Structure formats: structure tokens, C-alpha cells
Amino acid sequence: MRAGFLLVVLLVAGGYSYLAFADLAYLSSAGRLGPGFFPRVIGACLVALCLYSLYADRRDAPERLSPDWRVTAAVALLSAAFVLLLNVLGGLVSMVVFMAAALYVLNRGRALQNAIIAVVLPACVYLLFGVWLNAAMPRGIIPLPF
């Protein structure tokens, strides 16, 4: 079961990497890092980690279903909901909602810590990409005033 999941993730990561290398420019016309820089790094890392995981899985563990499959399924569903809600709620709000829900599933019993992480981490990502790098972030149906 794990090997099948890893193969599907490897195929998706390979398609993502292909798009990043084929369609996005590594450098902008001004000679700075372009829109293809981060996707290329992320895609290459995803493919490498999937290949390593497949190798380690075949070498170490027998084929069986993990007892934590419900947590994995919940995080996968939350990730899909995050992607679907990005253009509806906007980037920052979607990230806060996703982080809060994911931390509720993964880190139960630590409400204050989860709330702080769910607000601070998306705010830092927004400041990094939206303000400092001036990258386009989804605005949502009702855009935030900042």
C-alpha cells in the first residue's frame, strides 16, 4: 500500500517538476530569480525524496497498512480543501484555516500552541512572498485591506 502511494506521489511530483522545468523561466528578463526557481527546487526535492522513500520502503518494511492511515487521509483531504479554497478565501486566510485544521488533527491537546503557529507561520509566509518578494498571492472573493 505504501509503495503504491509513493508511486502516485512520484508521478505527481514528476509532472509538477516537468511543468516547472518546461514552462517556467529560471531567471527573469532582468537577470534575477524568476518564477521557476522555487518550483524547480521543490520539484527536484520531491522527486528525490520519493525515490529515496521507495528505495527505503522496499529495503526495510514489509507491505502493510499503517495504523495512522486515518491521520494521513485527513491531512490529504485538508490539503485538497486548502487548494480549493485558495481563490475563494485568499492566500493568507486559507493558510490560517488550513494550518489550524491540520494542527488540530496532528497536535491535539495544545490549543494555544496550535493557534499561535496557525497565525504566525502564514503571516511569515505572507510577509516573505507577498511583501518582500512581491509575489502574487490569491486575493479571494473579499480581499484583505493589506
N, C-alpha and C positions, 0 to 999 in steps of 0.2 A: 504494500500500500504506500509506504513512504517513497519507494523508488518511482512509482507511478506519479505521485505528486511532484517529486523533484524533476521528473522528465517534463511534466506540463509546465512547471515554473521555468525550466531551462528553455523550453520552446518560446514561451512568452518573453523571457529575458533576451533570447536571441533575436526575436522580432523587434523588440524595443531597441536593441543595440544596432540592428541593421538600419532602422529608421534614423537613429541618432547619427550614425556614420554617413548614411547616404543622403539625407535630406537637410541636415543642419550644419551650418558653417562653423568650423572650429574657431576661426578668427573673424572679427568684423572688418568692414572696409577700412576702418581707422587703424587696424592692426592690433586691437585689443581682443581680449577673450570674447568670443561670440556666443550665440545661443546654443551651440553644440558642445560646449566644453563640459558642463555638468552632466548632461545626458550621456555623453561618451564615457566619462569616468564611472558613472553609476552603472551603465550597461555592461561595461567590461568587468566591473567588480561583481555584478550579479551573475554573469556567465561563469566567471572563475569560481565563485563560491558555490554555485550549483554543481559544477563539475567536481569540485573537491568533495562536496556533500555526497554526491552519488558514489564516488570512489570510497569514501569512509563508510558509507552505509553498506555497501557490498562487502567490505572487508570485515566490519565489526559486528553488525547486528543481524539477527535473524529477522525474517519478514513477519511483522505482527503489527496490529493496530495499537497505537499509543493510547494510554488511559486518558490523556489530555486532549483527545480529539474534539471534544465539545468546545474547549477554550480556543483551539485553532479555528474551528468553524465560526465561532462568534467573532473573532478578530477578522477573519476573511469577510464575513458579512458586514462588519463595521467599516472595513476598508472600501467595499463596494458602495456602501451608503455614503461614505465620505466623497468618493468620486462623483456620485450622482448629485450630491447636494452642493458641490463646489460652486457651480454657476447660479444656484438658487440663493444660498445664504451668503456667498462671498468667501474668499480665501481665509481671512482671519477668523470669522465666526465658525466656518466649517472645521477649521483646525482645532479650535477650542472645544467644540462639541465632540469631535472625534476623539481627541485626547482624553476628555472627561469620561466618555463611554468606554474607551479602551482601558483606561486605568481602573475604572470600576470593575471591569472583568478580570484584569490581570493583577491588581493590587488592592484587593478588598480589605476593608478594615482600617484604611488610612485616608480618611476623607479629606483632612486638611492638607496633607502632603499631595494628594491627587489634585485637589483644587488649585494649589499653588503651581504645580507642574503644568496643569491643563491651561493655565492662563499665561505663565511666564514663557514657556517654550514656544508656543505660537506667536507671542508678542516679539520674541527674539528673531524668529524666522521672518516675521513681517518686517521688522526693522532691517534685517540683513538684506532681504530680497526686494522689498517694496520701497525702502527708503535709501539704503546705502548703495545697492546695485541698480536701483531704478528699474527693476524687472516688473513686468506686468503681472498683477495679481487679479484673480477673478473678483469682480466688484459685487456681484449678487444683484438681486432684484431691487433691494433697498440699500444703496451704497452707504458705507460709513462716512462720516464727515471728515475723517482724517486720512 
